[in-house]
Amino acid sequence: MNLWFRLIGYLLTLFWKAQLEPPFGVSTVNFRLWPTDLDLNLHMNNGRYFTIMDFGRLDLIARTGLWHAVMSNGWTPVLSTTVMRFRRELRCFVPYRLMTRICAWTDSQVVMEHSFVRRSGEREGELAARGLVSVGLYDRKAKAFVSIDRLMQEIGIDAVSPDPSSEVAAFLQANEALRAATAAPATPDEQAQSSE
């Protein structure tokens, strides 16, 4: 339920937020860790990080003007792959910010980076966690992902993807390997196990 309150609060503040320059503007959304975000270790639940990351993508889509293209074409943002590195725990009531930026893109997928950073106290600016996600826009009518070239045309920009950093290149390579593995037909042993 608290996520609905956060969403409403975010939407109310959206009207006063400055637009971001696509595709390289950096989104910043401020949060505070509430008791409903905790796990049994009394720090932020691992799954909650991924849920909060949705706000970063929403903010980036809304403030770069991409939201109009998404809504008018009936596209659906779809997350395909993610990897997360947890560095420092976040405990109850700690204020933090989520910073989201686009790192690179392929023909139909955008790689975004999400960083969770403390925003007050002696450890202000400390990185708590960082994640990479691969996301695309799915056109349900065409039953296909929207090409990044078309996406750029929709928002009126002409940009070339930066060369991926070493970690982004490794992420894309792992993404392709995982996609190929999940698309491969089941082995005879796997088929036998599924029929048991």
MILOKOL-474055 format. One record per residue: x, y, z of N, C-alpha, C in turn; residue number from 1; residue in one letter. Coordinates in nm, 3 decimals, decimal comma. Layout:
! residues N
((X Y Z) (X Y Z) (X Y Z) NUM 'A') ...
END
This chain:
! residues 196
((0,082 -0,121 0,000) (0,000 0,000 0,000) (0,086 0,127 0,000) 1 'M') ((0,200 0,122 0,074) (0,282 0,243 0,082) (0,337 0,282 -0,054) 2 'N') ((0,348 0,184 -0,147) (0,396 0,217 -0,280) (0,295 0,301 -0,357) 3 'L') ((0,165 0,278 -0,331) (0,062 0,363 -0,394) (0,074 0,505 -0,342) 4 'W') ((0,098 0,522 -0,212) (0,116 0,656 -0,157) (0,240 0,723 -0,217) 5 'F') ((0,346 0,645 -0,234) (0,467 0,700 -0,296) (0,439 0,742 -0,441) 6 'R') ((0,362 0,660 -0,512) (0,330 0,693 -0,651) (0,249 0,822 -0,658) 7 'L') ((0,149 0,834 -0,572) (0,067 0,955 -0,570) (0,154 1,076 -0,535) 8 'I') ((0,240 1,061 -0,434) (0,330 1,170 -0,396) (0,422 1,209 -0,510) 9 'G') ((0,475 1,108 -0,581) (0,562 1,137 -0,694) (0,486 1,213 -0,803) 10 'Y') ((0,367 1,167 -0,837) (0,290 1,232 -0,944) (0,255 1,376 -0,909) 11 'L') ((0,233 1,403 -0,781) (0,203 1,540 -0,739) (0,324 1,632 -0,754) 12 'L') ((0,443 1,578 -0,734) (0,564 1,661 -0,747) (0,612 1,672 -0,891) 13 'T') ((0,563 1,584 -0,978) (0,611 1,581 -1,116) (0,589 1,714 -1,187) 14 'L') ((0,480 1,784 -1,155) (0,448 1,909 -1,223) (0,552 2,018 -1,198) 15 'F') ((0,626 2,007 -1,088) (0,725 2,110 -1,054) (0,867 2,068 -1,091) 16 'W') ((0,881 1,951 -1,150) (1,016 1,905 -1,185) (1,056 1,955 -1,322) 17 'K') ((1,183 1,988 -1,334) (1,235 2,036 -1,463) (1,242 1,922 -1,563) 18 'A') ((1,228 1,956 -1,689) (1,242 1,856 -1,794) (1,387 1,810 -1,801) 19 'Q') ((1,405 1,687 -1,846) (1,539 1,631 -1,865) (1,571 1,628 -2,014) 20 'L') ((1,695 1,655 -2,045) (1,738 1,654 -2,185) (1,762 1,510 -2,229) 21 'E') ((1,681 1,460 -2,325) (1,704 1,322 -2,370) (1,824 1,317 -2,464) 22 'P') ((1,895 1,206 -2,472) (1,874 1,085 -2,393) (1,964 1,074 -2,270) 23 'P') ((2,041 1,180 -2,240) (2,144 1,165 -2,137) (2,115 1,242 -2,008) 24 'F') ((1,995 1,298 -1,993) (1,959 1,362 -1,867) (1,954 1,259 -1,754) 25 'G') ((1,991 1,302 -1,634) (1,994 1,211 -1,519) (1,873 1,240 -1,429) 26 'V') ((1,794 1,140 -1,405) (1,679 1,150 -1,315) (1,724 1,133 -1,171) 27 'S') ((1,668 1,217 -1,081) (1,692 1,202 -0,938) (1,557 1,205 -0,866) 28 'T') ((1,529 1,101 -0,788) (1,405 1,094 -0,710) (1,444 1,065 -0,566) 29 'V') ((1,394 1,146 -0,473) (1,427 1,131 -0,332) (1,327 1,043 -0,259) 30 'N') ((1,378 0,961 -0,168) (1,297 0,870 -0,088) (1,346 0,869 0,056) 31 'F') ((1,265 0,809 0,142) (1,305 0,775 0,277) (1,266 0,630 0,302) 32 'R') ((1,351 0,558 0,373) (1,326 0,417 0,398) (1,226 0,401 0,513) 33 'L') ((1,114 0,334 0,486) (1,009 0,317 0,585) (1,009 0,175 0,639) 34 'W') ((0,946 0,151 0,754) (0,943 0,015 0,811) (0,888 -0,090 0,715) 35 'P') ((0,798 -0,051 0,627) (0,742 -0,146 0,531) (0,842 -0,186 0,422) 36 'T') ((0,957 -0,120 0,418) (1,061 -0,154 0,321) (1,162 -0,254 0,376) 37 'D') ((1,150 -0,291 0,503) (1,253 -0,370 0,570) (1,233 -0,520 0,552) 38 'L') ((1,345 -0,593 0,561) (1,338 -0,738 0,567) (1,370 -0,783 0,709) 39 'D') ((1,393 -0,912 0,729) (1,416 -0,965 0,863) (1,548 -0,916 0,924) 40 'L') ((1,639 -0,867 0,840) (1,765 -0,811 0,890) (1,752 -0,663 0,926) 41 'N') ((1,630 -0,611 0,913) (1,600 -0,471 0,946) (1,675 -0,371 0,860) 42 'L') ((1,704 -0,412 0,737) (1,751 -0,317 0,637) (1,666 -0,334 0,511) 43 'H') ((1,690 -0,251 0,413) (1,604 -0,249 0,296) (1,599 -0,386 0,229) 44 'M') ((1,479 -0,435 0,206) (1,457 -0,563 0,142) (1,514 -0,562 0,001) 45 'N') ((1,582 -0,671 -0,036) (1,642 -0,678 -0,170) (1,540 -0,653 -0,281) 46 'N') ((1,422 -0,711 -0,265) (1,319 -0,693 -0,366) (1,269 -0,550 -0,376) 47 'G') ((1,274 -0,477 -0,265) (1,227 -0,339 -0,266) (1,313 -0,250 -0,356) 48 'R') ((1,443 -0,280 -0,364) (1,529 -0,202 -0,453) (1,474 -0,206 -0,595) 49 'Y') ((1,436 -0,325 -0,639) (1,388 -0,339 -0,777) (1,255 -0,266 -0,797) 50 'F') ((1,172 -0,266 -0,694) (1,045 -0,194 -0,705) (1,068 -0,044 -0,711) 51 'T') ((1,157 0,007 -0,628) (1,187 0,150 -0,627) (1,249 0,192 -0,761) 52 'I') ((1,325 0,103 -0,824) (1,386 0,136 -0,953) (1,281 0,169 -1,058) 53 'M') ((1,160 0,115 -1,043) (1,051 0,150 -1,135) (1,026 0,301 -1,136) 54 'D') ((1,039 0,364 -1,019) (1,017 0,509 -1,011) (1,120 0,585 -1,093) 55 'F') ((1,244 0,536 -1,093) (1,348 0,602 -1,172) (1,318 0,597 -1,320) 56 'G') ((1,273 0,481 -1,367) (1,240 0,468 -1,509) (1,118 0,552 -1,544) 57 'R') ((1,020 0,552 -1,455) (0,901 0,636 -1,476) (0,939 0,783 -1,484) 58 'L') ((1,024 0,827 -1,393) (1,067 0,967 -1,391) (1,142 1,003 -1,519) 59 'D') ((1,228 0,914 -1,563) (1,305 0,940 -1,685) (1,213 0,948 -1,807) 60 'L') ((1,117 0,856 -1,816) (1,023 0,856 -1,928) (0,937 0,983 -1,926) 61 'I') ((0,890 1,021 -1,807) (0,801 1,136 -1,796) (0,874 1,267 -1,826) 62 'A') ((0,994 1,283 -1,774) (1,062 1,413 -1,781) (1,144 1,433 -1,907) 63 'R') ((1,162 1,328 -1,988) (1,228 1,346 -2,117) (1,128 1,365 -2,230) 64 'T') ((0,998 1,360 -2,198) (0,896 1,376 -2,301) (0,860 1,247 -2,371) 65 'G') ((0,921 1,137 -2,329) (0,894 1,009 -2,394) (0,755 0,957 -2,360) 66 'L') ((0,701 1,002 -2,247) (0,571 0,951 -2,203) (0,461 0,975 -2,307) 67 'W') ((0,466 1,090 -2,373) (0,363 1,120 -2,474) (0,368 1,018 -2,587) 68 'H') ((0,489 0,984 -2,634) (0,502 0,885 -2,741) (0,456 0,748 -2,695) 69 'A') ((0,488 0,712 -2,571) (0,447 0,582 -2,517) (0,295 0,572 -2,512) 70 'V') ((0,230 0,676 -2,460) (0,085 0,673 -2,445) (0,013 0,679 -2,579) 71 'M') ((0,058 0,767 -2,667) (-0,013 0,785 -2,794) (0,000 0,662 -2,885) 72 'S') ((0,109 0,587 -2,871) (0,128 0,468 -2,954) (0,086 0,340 -2,885) 73 'N') ((0,047 0,349 -2,758) (0,006 0,229 -2,686) (0,121 0,134 -2,657) 74 'G') ((0,243 0,188 -2,643) (0,358 0,104 -2,613) (0,362 0,070 -2,464) 75 'W') ((0,428 -0,040 -2,434) (0,441 -0,085 -2,296) (0,590 -0,101 -2,262) 76 'T') ((0,638 -0,030 -2,160) (0,778 -0,053 -2,117) (0,792 -0,194 -2,060) 77 'P') ((0,893 -0,267 -2,106) (0,914 -0,404 -2,061) (1,060 -0,420 -2,018) 78 'V') ((1,077 -0,464 -1,895) (1,210 -0,492 -1,842) (1,249 -0,633 -1,882) 79 'L') ((1,369 -0,650 -1,941) (1,407 -0,785 -1,984) (1,513 -0,848 -1,895) 80 'S') ((1,610 -0,770 -1,850) (1,719 -0,826 -1,770) (1,766 -0,723 -1,669) 81 'T') ((1,812 -0,773 -1,556) (1,867 -0,681 -1,456) (1,977 -0,750 -1,377) 82 'T') ((2,071 -0,670 -1,331) (2,177 -0,717 -1,242) (2,195 -0,611 -1,135) 83 'V') ((2,224 -0,654 -1,011) (2,231 -0,561 -0,898) (2,354 -0,590 -0,816) 84 'M') ((2,419 -0,484 -0,771) (2,534 -0,496 -0,681) (2,503 -0,418 -0,554) 85 'R') ((2,492 -0,488 -0,441) (2,464 -0,425 -0,313) (2,596 -0,397 -0,241) 86 'F') ((2,614 -0,271 -0,200) (2,742 -0,232 -0,137) (2,729 -0,198 0,011) 87 'R') ((2,630 -0,115 0,047) (2,610 -0,073 0,185) (2,462 -0,080 0,217) 88 'R') ((2,428 -0,126 0,336) (2,287 -0,139 0,371) (2,223 -0,003 0,396) 89 'E') ((2,093 0,002 0,373) (2,011 0,118 0,408) (1,916 0,073 0,519) 90 'L') ((1,915 0,148 0,629) (1,832 0,113 0,745) (1,714 0,208 0,757) 91 'R') ((1,625 0,173 0,847) (1,497 0,242 0,860) (1,514 0,393 0,878) 92 'C') ((1,431 0,468 0,807) (1,420 0,614 0,811) (1,536 0,688 0,744) 93 'F') ((1,630 0,614 0,687) (1,741 0,680 0,618) (1,690 0,743 0,488) 94 'V') ((1,720 0,872 0,466) (1,684 0,932 0,337) (1,787 0,896 0,230) 95 'P') ((1,739 0,869 0,111) (1,828 0,833 0,002) (1,771 0,885 -0,129) 96 'Y') ((1,854 0,888 -0,229) (1,807 0,929 -0,363) (1,835 0,817 -0,462) 97 'R') ((1,747 0,806 -0,558) (1,765 0,713 -0,669) (1,802 0,794 -0,791) 98 'L') ((1,918 0,764 -0,849) (1,964 0,834 -0,969) (1,960 0,735 -1,085) 99 'M') ((1,897 0,777 -1,194) (1,876 0,689 -1,309) (1,927 0,758 -1,435) 100 'T') ((2,003 0,685 -1,514) (2,053 0,742 -1,640) (2,061 0,632 -1,745) 101 'R') ((2,060 0,673 -1,871) (2,078 0,582 -1,983) (2,227 0,570 -2,011) 102 'I') ((2,277 0,446 -2,018) (2,419 0,421 -2,042) (2,449 0,398 -2,190) 103 'C') ((2,363 0,322 -2,255) (2,386 0,282 -2,394) (2,258 0,220 -2,446) 104 'A') ((2,257 0,188 -2,575) (2,142 0,117 -2,631) (2,182 0,033 -2,751) 105 'W') ((2,095 -0,065 -2,778) (2,112 -0,151 -2,895) (2,001 -0,117 -2,993) 106 'T') ((1,969 -0,209 -3,084) (1,864 -0,180 -3,183) (1,728 -0,157 -3,118) 107 'D') ((1,698 -0,233 -3,011) (1,565 -0,221 -2,952) (1,565 -0,218 -2,799) 108 'S') ((1,681 -0,218 -2,738) (1,690 -0,220 -2,592) (1,778 -0,105 -2,542) 109 'Q') ((1,737 -0,049 -2,430) (1,813 0,057 -2,364) (1,870 0,002 -2,235) 110 'V') ((1,996 0,031 -2,208) (2,057 -0,008 -2,082) (2,057 0,115 -1,991) 111 'V') ((1,994 0,099 -1,873) (1,988 0,207 -1,775) (2,064 0,167 -1,649) 112 'M') ((2,120 0,267 -1,584) (2,187 0,247 -1,456) (2,105 0,311 -1,346) 113 'E') ((2,083 0,238 -1,237) (2,014 0,290 -1,119) (2,112 0,291 -1,002) 114 'H') ((2,129 0,406 -0,938) (2,218 0,418 -0,824) (2,141 0,466 -0,701) 115 'S') ((2,157 0,396 -0,590) (2,096 0,434 -0,462) (2,202 0,501 -0,377) 116 'F') ((2,179 0,627 -0,341) (2,281 0,707 -0,273) (2,221 0,771 -0,148) 117 'V') ((2,292 0,762 -0,035) (2,248 0,831 0,086) (2,246 0,981 0,062) 118 'R') ((2,147 1,049 0,120) (2,139 1,193 0,095) (2,144 1,279 0,220) 119 'R') ((2,192 1,225 0,331) (2,211 1,307 0,450) (2,301 1,234 0,549) 120 'S') ((2,342 1,305 0,653) (2,423 1,245 0,759) (2,570 1,238 0,725) 121 'G') ((2,644 1,174 0,813) (2,789 1,164 0,795) (2,827 1,086 0,670) 122 'E') ((2,738 0,997 0,628) (2,769 0,914 0,511) (2,695 0,963 0,386) 123 'R') ((2,661 1,091 0,383) (2,593 1,148 0,267) (2,678 1,127 0,142) 124 'E') ((2,613 1,087 0,034) (2,682 1,062 -0,092) (2,734 0,920 -0,107) 125 'G') ((2,721 0,839 -0,002) (2,767 0,701 -0,008) (2,676 0,617 -0,097) 126 'E') ((2,738 0,539 -0,184) (2,662 0,451 -0,273) (2,618 0,327 -0,198) 127 'L') ((2,489 0,302 -0,193) (2,436 0,183 -0,125) (2,421 0,065 -0,221) 128 'A') ((2,378 0,093 -0,344) (2,357 -0,015 -0,442) (2,355 0,045 -0,582) 129 'A') ((2,391 -0,038 -0,676) (2,385 0,006 -0,816) (2,337 -0,111 -0,900) 130 'R') ((2,246 -0,080 -0,994) (2,193 -0,184 -1,080) (2,194 -0,142 -1,226) 131 'G') ((2,200 -0,240 -1,314) (2,186 -0,218 -1,457) (2,062 -0,294 -1,503) 132 'L') ((1,985 -0,232 -1,590) (1,867 -0,298 -1,646) (1,866 -0,281 -1,797) 133 'V') ((1,810 -0,379 -1,864) (1,784 -0,372 -2,007) (1,634 -0,362 -2,025) 134 'S') ((1,589 -0,257 -2,092) (1,445 -0,233 -2,105) (1,412 -0,191 -2,248) 135 'V') ((1,297 -0,230 -2,294) (1,251 -0,191 -2,426) (1,106 -0,151 -2,422) 136 'G') ((1,059 -0,095 -2,531) (0,918 -0,058 -2,544) (0,852 -0,157 -2,639) 137 'L') ((0,749 -0,223 -2,590) (0,683 -0,327 -2,669) (0,556 -0,273 -2,732) 138 'Y') ((0,544 -0,293 -2,862) (0,426 -0,254 -2,936) (0,334 -0,376 -2,947) 139 'D') ((0,225 -0,375 -2,870) (0,136 -0,492 -2,867) (0,068 -0,516 -3,002) 140 'R') ((0,039 -0,408 -3,074) (-0,027 -0,425 -3,204) (0,066 -0,494 -3,303) 141 'K') ((0,192 -0,450 -3,307) (0,289 -0,509 -3,399) (0,350 -0,637 -3,344) 142 'A') ((0,328 -0,663 -3,215) (0,385 -0,779 -3,146) (0,537 -0,782 -3,164) 143 'K') ((0,597 -0,665 -3,139) (0,742 -0,653 -3,154) (0,791 -0,535 -3,070) 144 'A') ((0,919 -0,536 -3,039) (0,978 -0,423 -2,969) (0,999 -0,307 -3,065) 145 'F') ((0,981 -0,187 -3,014) (0,999 -0,066 -3,094) (1,148 -0,042 -3,112) 146 'V') ((1,189 -0,011 -3,235) (1,331 0,016 -3,259) (1,370 0,148 -3,192) 147 'S') ((1,494 0,155 -3,150) (1,543 0,277 -3,085) (1,544 0,392 -3,186) 148 'I') ((1,568 0,363 -3,313) (1,563 0,469 -3,416) (1,426 0,533 -3,421) 149 'D') ((1,321 0,451 -3,417) (1,185 0,507 -3,418) (1,158 0,586 -3,291) 150 'R') ((1,205 0,532 -3,181) (1,187 0,600 -3,053) (1,251 0,739 -3,056) 151 'L') ((1,371 0,747 -3,110) (1,440 0,877 -3,121) (1,361 0,973 -3,210) 152 'M') ((1,307 0,921 -3,319) (1,227 1,005 -3,409) (1,104 1,060 -3,337) 153 'Q') ((1,041 0,976 -3,255) (0,919 1,017 -3,184) (0,945 1,135 -3,090) 154 'E') ((1,063 1,140 -3,030) (1,092 1,251 -2,938) (1,180 1,358 -3,002) 155 'I') ((1,203 1,344 -3,132) (1,269 1,450 -3,207) (1,417 1,468 -3,181) 156 'G') ((1,488 1,360 -3,157) (1,632 1,373 -3,138) (1,707 1,276 -3,228) 157 'I') ((1,833 1,306 -3,250) (1,921 1,222 -3,330) (2,047 1,200 -3,248) 158 'D') ((2,062 1,081 -3,194) (2,176 1,054 -3,107) (2,231 0,916 -3,136) 159 'A') ((2,358 0,901 -3,108) (2,426 0,773 -3,126) (2,461 0,719 -2,988) 160 'V') ((2,443 0,589 -2,970) (2,474 0,529 -2,841) (2,622 0,546 -2,808) 161 'S') ((2,651 0,584 -2,685) (2,792 0,586 -2,644) (2,850 0,446 -2,647) 162 'P') ((2,981 0,437 -2,661) (3,044 0,306 -2,649) (3,019 0,254 -2,508) 163 'D') ((2,974 0,129 -2,495) (2,945 0,078 -2,360) (3,072 0,067 -2,277) 164 'P') ((3,059 0,100 -2,149) (3,170 0,079 -2,057) (3,194 -0,071 -2,042) 165 'S') ((3,302 -0,107 -1,976) (3,334 -0,250 -1,963) (3,224 -0,326 -1,891) 166 'S') ((3,164 -0,263 -1,785) (3,059 -0,335 -1,712) (2,930 -0,345 -1,793) 167 'E') ((2,900 -0,241 -1,873) (2,781 -0,246 -1,957) (2,800 -0,348 -2,069) 168 'V') ((2,920 -0,353 -2,127) (2,948 -0,453 -2,231) (2,934 -0,594 -2,175) 169 'A') ((2,983 -0,615 -2,053) (2,971 -0,747 -1,990) (2,825 -0,780 -1,963) 170 'A') ((2,749 -0,680 -1,921) (2,606 -0,699 -1,895) (2,534 -0,738 -2,023) 171 'F') ((2,561 -0,668 -2,133) (2,496 -0,699 -2,261) (2,534 -0,838 -2,309) 172 'L') ((2,661 -0,875 -2,290) (2,706 -1,008 -2,331) (2,636 -1,117 -2,249) 173 'Q') ((2,627 -1,095 -2,118) (2,557 -1,192 -2,032) (2,410 -1,199 -2,068) 174 'A') ((2,351 -1,084 -2,103) (2,211 -1,080 -2,142) (2,187 -1,166 -2,266) 175 'N') ((2,276 -1,153 -2,364) (2,262 -1,232 -2,487) (2,278 -1,381 -2,459) 176 'E') ((2,376 -1,414 -2,373) (2,398 -1,556 -2,341) (2,277 -1,615 -2,269) 177 'A') ((2,220 -1,538 -2,177) (2,103 -1,585 -2,103) (1,982 -1,598 -2,196) 178 'L') ((1,966 -1,501 -2,287) (1,855 -1,507 -2,382) (1,866 -1,632 -2,470) 179 'R') ((1,988 -1,659 -2,516) (2,009 -1,777 -2,601) (1,982 -1,905 -2,523) 180 'A') ((2,024 -1,907 -2,397) (2,005 -2,027 -2,315) (1,857 -2,053 -2,288) 181 'A') ((1,780 -1,947 -2,264) (1,638 -1,967 -2,234) (1,558 -1,995 -2,360) 182 'T') ((1,613 -1,961 -2,476) (1,543 -1,987 -2,602) (1,574 -2,127 -2,656) 183 'A') ((1,680 -2,188 -2,603) (1,722 -2,319 -2,653) (1,619 -2,425 -2,616) 184 'A') ((1,600 -2,525 -2,700) (1,506 -2,633 -2,666) (1,557 -2,711 -2,546) 185 'P') ((1,466 -2,767 -2,472) (1,502 -2,845 -2,354) (1,580 -2,970 -2,394) 186 'A') ((1,678 -3,005 -2,310) (1,754 -3,127 -2,332) (1,665 -3,247 -2,299) 187 'T') ((1,703 -3,368 -2,344) (1,624 -3,487 -2,308) (1,609 -3,504 -2,157) 188 'P') ((1,715 -3,474 -2,080) (1,706 -3,487 -1,933) (1,604 -3,388 -1,877) 189 'D') ((1,606 -3,263 -1,928) (1,511 -3,162 -1,881) (1,368 -3,201 -1,917) 190 'E') ((1,350 -3,258 -2,037) (1,217 -3,301 -2,077) (1,167 -3,414 -1,987) 191 'Q') ((1,256 -3,505 -1,952) (1,219 -3,617 -1,866) (1,179 -3,566 -1,727) 192 'A') ((1,256 -3,468 -1,676) (1,225 -3,413 -1,543) (1,091 -3,342 -1,543) 193 'Q') ((1,061 -3,269 -1,651) (0,936 -3,194 -1,656) (0,816 -3,287 -1,665) 194 'S') ((0,836 -3,409 -1,717) (0,723 -3,502 -1,731) (0,700 -3,586 -1,607) 195 'S') ((0,794 -3,580 -1,512) (0,779 -3,661 -1,391) (0,674 -3,604 -1,298) 196 'E') 
END
